[in-house]
Amino acid sequence: MSSRTKSVLKRQRQQAINYDRNLDYKSKMKSLVKKVMSSKDKNEAETLYREAVSIIDNLTSKKILHRNTAARRKSSLTKHVNSLS
């Protein structure tokens, strides 16, 4: 007989699925952050900024990102967008 119970096996399956999903979300967020930081045009940066902040807030509400991490990322994005002229 297996040493692992049904519930443990189910949790392991769920964790694997959630891990992959969360990695995908984080990857999308990081790509958007890089786009904002590399943009030189203020109008383009502002539209990308809104999209990035929306995703960061979404990940925070899903408990994928810690709220302090989210705040730090949004702060650095805001600082960059405000520095553009």
N, C-alpha and C positions, 0 to 999 in steps of 0.2 A: 504494500500500500504506500501511496505517496506521502512523504513527510509534510507536504504543503497542503493546506486546506483549500477548498474551493474559493473561499473569500480572498485568500492571499493571491491565488493565481489570477483572479478577476482584477484585483487591485494592480497587479503587475501589468496586465494588459492595458488597463486604463492609464496607468502612469506612462507607458510607452507612447500611447496615442497623444496624451496631453503634452508630453515632452516635445514631440515632433511639431504639434500645433503651435506651442509657445515659441519654439525656435523660429518658426515661420513668421509669427507676429513680430518678434524682436528683430529679425532680419529686415522686415519691411520698415520698421521704425528707424533702424540704423541707416538704411539707405536714404530715407527722407531727411534725416539729420545731416548726412553728408551733402546732400543736394543743397540744403539751405546754407550750410557753411561754405560751400564752394561757389555759391551764386554771387555775382558782383552787381547785378541790377536790383534796385530796391523793390520795384513792383513785383518782379518775379520772386524775389526772396520772401516778400510778404504773403503771396499766395501759397508758396511752399511751406512757409512758417505756420500758417493756419492749419494746413493739412497735417503737418508734423505734430503740432500741439494736440490736435484732435486725436490722433493715434496714441500719443503718449498718455493722454487722459483716459482713453479707452483701456489701455493696458493696465493702468493703475487701478481702474475700477474692477478689472478682472483679476487683480492681485498677481499679475504677471511681473509687474514692475513695482518696486517699493516706492512709496510716495515721496520720500526724500530724493531718491534717484531721479524720479520724474521731475521734481521741482528743480533739481540741479541742471538737468538737460534743458528744460524749458528756459531757465535763466540764461544759460549760455547762448541759446538760440536767440532770445530776445536781445541780448547784448550785441550779438553780431548784426542782427537786422537793424537795430537802432544806430549802429556805427556806420552803416551804409548811407551814402548821401545821394 
